[in-house]
Amino acid sequence: MTTVTVSPKYQVVIPEDVRKAMGVRPGEKFQVVSYDGRVQLIPVRKMRDMKGLLRGMDTTITREADRV
């Protein structure tokens, strides 16, 4: 686990190993969410990058009759 420090300007540097693993590039935008006592950074993706994201998803679940 890597530790980071908040600067006097409230900035945090994302460690290199995390940037490489997540494919983070300069100028990329993130949503910042406070959830259950922690901060989460969620990458903002363009809709065209989402194409095929759910391909292969199991859609054979049983649904209630009024939910079809």
C-alpha positions, -999 to 999 in steps of 0.1 A, spaced: 0 0 0 13 34 -10 9 65 12 4 100 -2 4 134 15 -20 163 9 -1 194 0 -8 229 16 -28 235 -16 -48 203 -10 -32 185 -39 -24 148 -40 0 130 -64 -13 97 -78 16 73 -74 32 61 -106 23 24 -102 -14 33 -98 -12 57 -128 3 30 -150 -22 3 -138 -52 26 -144 -39 41 -176 -42 77 -162 -30 104 -185 -23 141 -179 -55 162 -182 -78 133 -175 -109 142 -155 -122 123 -124 -153 125 -103 -145 128 -66 -169 110 -43 -168 109 -5 -182 75 4 -183 56 37 -154 76 52 -131 74 22 -125 94 -10 -129 77 -44 -116 90 -77 -138 78 -106 -125 84 -142 -149 103 -164 -151 84 -197 -165 95 -230 -197 76 -241 -179 63 -272 -153 46 -249 -182 27 -232 -191 8 -264 -190 -29 -257 -185 -24 -219 -214 -48 -211 -207 -73 -239 -209 -108 -225 -231 -99 -196 -254 -127 -184 -290 -115 -192 -307 -148 -183 -318 -136 -148 -355 -142 -139 -375 -110 -138 -408 -103 -122 -436 -101 -147 -442 -64 -141 -405 -56 -147 -402 -69 -182 
